[in-house]
Amino acid sequence: MASRGADTMAGQRKLLNMDVLLKFLEAIDKLGPTSLYRAAKEAEMTYPTARRYLRISMEQGLVINLGRGPRGELQLVLSDQGKECLSMLRNLQRNTLGAS
């Protein structure tokens, strides 16, 4: 039995799931300046998955790190571009579900 991701070549990135990205961005938006742990918990995703989505979101300018909190955790917020992306994903999801 092949493991998850066994069909990808070494060095290739996994594809993003837009529903997971939507949940991740919604969690950060809802919680305001928040840690990755809290965002992962709110989005009901594993910490490693949240870290992967955070890295990609920061590379694309969707999430901003405001620095470290009192316990050393990251303080994450959505950028203006992240808010636009979140709105677009919500509309896309709404239109997709409405068309079904």
Steps between C-alpha positions, in 0.01 A plus 500: 500500500645838400524775756344842452709703263690195370404595146681835519863533406754608758506877539151553360257693714162360590201666341302742712145421594298819463251394769785451748654834401161665550464351849856604589455860385158522667652386830773765488247766402260402778762480777686820407863502604534131580750220533535225243389248763173686566435547127559128437269406785227740379529367143496139627826412326820337616790721601728375215227574246449846648875564480499405131207732427660778706825478303315520170270777625794708616690443173194626310452799731166382642610481864722740695702413809484792742784356707513286811242501777573482873555123482714518187220396265448665161231768482323440168252724319364516147647759265273705274584253224409215738162660572436532126600136449271391784210691347570348159518146644171552687331621181644211302378252760155663513470495119624141480258379768214700349557344157483143636 
